Amino acid sequence: MKRFSLILICAVLLSCQLLGQANAGFFGFGSEDRGKSGLDFSRGYDLNTVGTFSGRVTESPRLAENGQYLIEMESGSETVNLSVGPENFWGKKGIPVKVDDEITAKGSRAQGQDGKTYLLTQKLVNRSNGKQVEIRSDRGEPAWSGRSAGAAQMRGGIGFQGGGFMRGGGMMGGGGMMRR
């Protein structure tokens, strides 16, 4: 009986430990890939929450949690934090944005655990200087992932014709499996 009790206690403690780790990201404790917002800025894009915000920049782009750049804007009576990509992307592809610029941003809206509203930005237009940048594809794939920026630019360019790489059955196009 003593042995069974010891095994039961160990099983309960192990379960509690595993449950604590599973909920760590949800509660904001111990999660390495999320900051105080609790959001995953790289993979958290939700097509069901896409919308557009227009307003005035209240805080210039700043390096925030997990190496992401955020721009704070006022849209109506709401403050929205625009996630515009990691430092290595925004530093190279970002556009000039300063306090009091009028901007429009399209993206996936999310409520952070910190109570703030975030927009995982797909496209940002600075109406004050005419500059714009595409940060994600229409499906929400980040330009810095390598799957969206180059692929989106190449579609309709050299190499891609009608959705396939080659015409006339090259590679697997045109039903081309090898037959014996």
Solvent accessible surface area in square Angstrom, and as a share of the most:
residue,aa,sasa,rsa
1,M,186,0.83
2,K,180,0.76
3,R,187,0.68
4,F,124,0.51
5,S,44,0.29
6,L,113,0.56
7,I,101,0.51
8,L,94,0.47
9,I,97,0.49
10,C,73,0.44
11,A,51,0.39
12,V,80,0.46
13,L,113,0.56
14,L,108,0.54
15,S,68,0.44
16,C,78,0.47
17,Q,99,0.44
18,L,101,0.50
19,L,111,0.55
20,G,44,0.42
21,Q,108,0.48
22,A,79,0.61
23,N,48,0.25
24,A,20,0.15
25,G,17,0.16
26,F,141,0.59
27,F,117,0.49
28,G,40,0.38
29,F,150,0.62
30,G,73,0.70
31,S,29,0.19
32,E,169,0.76
33,D,75,0.39
34,R,89,0.32
35,G,19,0.18
36,K,147,0.62
37,S,0,0.00
38,G,8,0.08
39,L,30,0.15
40,D,22,0.11
41,F,7,0.03
42,S,41,0.26
43,R,184,0.67
44,G,37,0.35
45,Y,32,0.12
46,D,57,0.30
47,L,104,0.52
48,N,141,0.72
49,T,53,0.31
50,V,55,0.32
51,G,29,0.27
52,T,87,0.51
53,F,24,0.10
54,S,55,0.36
55,G,12,0.12
56,R,85,0.31
57,V,0,0.00
58,T,41,0.24
59,E,62,0.28
60,S,44,0.29
61,P,33,0.21
62,R,74,0.27
63,L,87,0.43
64,A,31,0.24
65,E,28,0.12
66,N,77,0.40
67,G,31,0.30
68,Q,8,0.04
69,Y,42,0.16
70,L,5,0.03
71,I,0,0.00
72,E,40,0.18
73,M,0,0.00
74,E,70,0.31
75,S,20,0.13
76,G,74,0.71
77,S,125,0.81
78,E,53,0.24
79,T,63,0.37
80,V,0,0.00
81,N,2,0.01
82,L,0,0.00
83,S,1,0.01
84,V,0,0.00
85,G,0,0.00
86,P,25,0.15
87,E,93,0.41
88,N,101,0.52
89,F,16,0.07
90,W,22,0.08
91,G,65,0.62
92,K,165,0.70
93,K,122,0.52
94,G,27,0.26
95,I,19,0.10
96,P,83,0.52
97,V,16,0.09
98,K,133,0.56
99,V,71,0.41
100,D,88,0.45
101,D,8,0.04
102,E,68,0.30
103,I,0,0.00
104,T,30,0.18
105,A,0,0.00
106,K,79,0.34
107,G,0,0.00
108,S,1,0.01
109,R,101,0.37
110,A,24,0.19
111,Q,111,0.49
112,G,6,0.06
113,Q,89,0.39
114,D,51,0.27
115,G,55,0.52
116,K,88,0.37
117,T,13,0.07
118,Y,4,0.02
119,L,0,0.00
120,L,2,0.01
121,T,0,0.00
122,Q,7,0.03
123,K,76,0.32
124,L,0,0.00
125,V,40,0.23
126,N,0,0.00
127,R,117,0.43
128,S,64,0.41
129,N,66,0.34
130,G,62,0.59
131,K,103,0.44
132,Q,107,0.47
133,V,16,0.09
134,E,91,0.41
135,I,0,0.00
136,R,2,0.01
137,S,10,0.07
138,D,112,0.58
139,R,142,0.52
140,G,6,0.06
141,E,38,0.17
142,P,12,0.08
143,A,13,0.10
144,W,62,0.22
145,S,52,0.33
146,G,61,0.58
147,R,159,0.58
148,S,5,0.04
149,A,37,0.29
150,G,36,0.34
151,A,33,0.25
152,A,41,0.32
153,Q,148,0.66
154,M,94,0.42
155,R,129,0.47
156,G,79,0.76
157,G,36,0.34
158,I,170,0.86
159,G,24,0.23
160,F,65,0.27
161,Q,101,0.45
162,G,82,0.79
163,G,76,0.73
164,G,31,0.29
165,F,122,0.51
166,M,109,0.49
167,R,175,0.64
168,G,86,0.83
169,G,32,0.31
170,G,23,0.22
171,M,162,0.72
172,M,128,0.57
173,G,34,0.33
174,G,80,0.77
175,G,66,0.64
176,G,30,0.29
177,M,144,0.64
178,M,194,0.87
179,R,217,0.79
180,R,284,1.04
